[in-house]
Amino acid sequence: MEITFYKYQGTGNDFVMIDDRSEAFPERDLALVQRLCDRRFGIGADGLILIRNKQDYDFEMIYYNADGSQSMCGNGARCAVAFSKFLGIIDQRTSFWAIDGAHDARMAGDWVELGMRDVLSLSNTGVDFFVNTGSPHHVRYVENVADYPVFEEGRKIRYASEYAPGGTNVNFITPLLGGELFVRTYERGVENETLSCGTGVTACALVYGFQNQLNEVNIKTPGGNLRVRFTKAADGSFTDILLIGPAEQVFEGKISVQ
Ligand SMILES: N[C@H](CCC[C@H](N)C(=O)O)C(=O)O
């Protein structure tokens, strides 16, 4: 089977994107997903995204982590919107379907403004925080995230019994001067630090915004800068959440697989 794919990246979180409106891709073949995401034996990516038709929506995005597990992916969703524009499925605005439900988004030049699902509440876990922004996120403040052992410490929390059996993503944050946050993330399903995590920076922005009476947070990640806007309700919930950032097509390719 020959597969035409497009490689996209959103602040260094990278994805194999496939126009699968023909539904030819074997969506249960997780070994194939793992192979395509393998950085030595395949194309190489943090995840793989299928674009499919969906009644009542412009498209559906099906996201796989590199290990074949599925979740919502904020950076991947931004790339899916840019890819759908490239394919001519959408123009400037869209409503699409993902594993956590419907999302609205709009193109803003090379950036994408992605509507995230409402978040009902943050929770405390020890001195840390937990919030689900379409995928689960543990959030920990650290003294200097630039020098922090993200892989080692992130892995411990990801596999902690409190999160069994599904696990969680893990974000470490250090506030910078000027109200910006520096975030580094250990990602479940990639089982490593990624250069950024969209649902992760959204989780961090909600935690920081809640504590500092903000409704917009600029986030620095090793892969680039993102912005998160939201409305805090009196009941502790968050609505009108926007994840704003770039999405770039890096290259197009074909790959033959058995
Ligand atoms: N690894 C995450 C999904 C991808 C999240 C990340 N790539 C993003 O941009 O949101 C999980 O399994 O929950």
The ligand as an ORCA input file, in Angstrom:
! r2SCAN-3c Opt
* xyz 0 1
  N      -0.162     12.774     24.413
  C      -1.501     13.298     24.689
  C      -2.222     13.636     23.373
  C      -1.482     14.659     22.552
  C      -1.399     15.961     23.263
  C      -0.492     16.992     22.650
  N       0.305     16.583     21.520
  C      -1.282     18.232     22.338
  O      -0.850     19.031     21.504
  O      -2.358     18.408     22.975
  C      -2.312     12.240     25.405
  O      -2.135     11.079     25.142
  O      -3.176     12.634     26.203
*
